Amino acid sequence: MKLKVTLTRSTIGSTQGQIATVKGLGLRKVRSSRVLENTPAVRGMVKKVMHLVDVEEIEVEQTEV
């Protein structure tokens, strides 16, 4: 399972730590999205900026090697 994280609000007025967290998640502009691994580190980053992002869990089909 992975997480699709979308920046829904601007980082204007946010603290430097929150801005750095949004950049660390790979989000640049409002409505930009990233599909990230569901790890404790990513979950912690999302929790820190929960008021700025929208998160949804997505199923990723495994391809056979």
Secondary structure, DSSP 4 states (H G I P E B T S, - for coil): -EEEEEE-S--TT--HHHHHHHHHTT--STT-EEEEE--HHHHHHHHHTTTTEEEEEE--PPPP-
